[in-house]
């Protein structure tokens, strides 16, 4: 019996919401050179691809993700954003 290949990733179910405030998840969808990975490579649905593209663009505008070639730089990888306010 053949194995059935699923069309989409099981890591991200259909109801998963991509948020611009989560740069670690969005960073996985940025290729070398800073381009957004196409859905045929990232294996996510069309609706999720639109969410990822919108979230990545918004995160870039807010400087949560790097823009362009610097997106693949090891020294500039995004860090998790803490929900707690900064303490002084």
C-alpha positions in Angstrom: 0.0 0.0 0.0 1.3 3.4 -1.0 1.8 6.2 1.5 -0.5 9.1 1.1 1.3 12.4 0.8 -0.4 15.3 2.2 -0.4 18.5 0.2 0.2 20.9 3.1 2.4 20.9 6.2 1.1 19.3 9.3 3.0 21.8 11.5 0.5 24.5 10.6 -3.1 23.4 10.6 -5.6 25.2 8.5 -6.9 27.3 11.4 -3.4 28.5 12.4 -3.1 32.3 12.4 0.3 33.8 11.4 0.9 36.9 13.5 3.3 39.8 12.7 4.3 39.8 16.4 5.9 36.3 16.1 9.1 36.9 14.1 10.5 33.5 14.9 7.7 31.7 13.0 7.8 34.3 10.1 11.5 33.9 9.8 11.1 30.3 8.6 9.3 31.6 5.5 12.1 34.0 4.4 14.6 32.6 1.9 18.2 33.6 1.3 18.2 37.1 0.0 15.2 38.1 2.1 12.4 37.0 -0.3 9.2 35.4 1.0 9.2 31.6 0.3 6.6 30.6 -2.3 3.8 28.3 -1.2 4.9 25.5 -3.5 8.1 25.3 -1.6 6.8 26.1 1.9 3.8 23.7 1.5 1.2 25.9 3.0 -2.2 26.7 1.7 -3.1 29.8 -0.4 -4.9 31.4 2.5 -2.0 30.8 4.8 0.5 32.1 2.2 -1.5 35.3 2.0 -1.4 35.6 5.8 2.3 35.0 5.9 3.0 37.6 3.2 0.9 40.2 4.9 2.5 39.4 8.3 6.0 39.5 7.0 5.5 42.8 5.2 4.0 44.3 8.4 6.8 42.9 10.5 9.4 44.4 8.1 7.7 47.8 8.3 7.8 47.7 12.1 11.5 46.5 12.0 10.7 43.2 13.7 12.2 41.4 10.7 15.2 42.5 8.6 14.7 43.6 5.0 16.6 42.3 2.0 19.9 40.4 2.1 20.4 41.0 5.8 17.5 38.7 6.4 19.8 35.7 6.2 22.5 37.2 8.5 23.1 35.0 11.5 23.8 38.0 13.7 20.5 39.6 13.0 18.1 36.7 13.7 14.9 37.8 15.4 14.4 37.1 19.0 11.2 36.2 20.8 9.1 39.1 21.9 8.3 38.9 25.6 4.7 39.7 26.5 5.9 41.1 29.8 6.7 44.9 29.9 10.3 45.9 30.3 11.6 46.3 33.8 13.9 49.2 34.8 
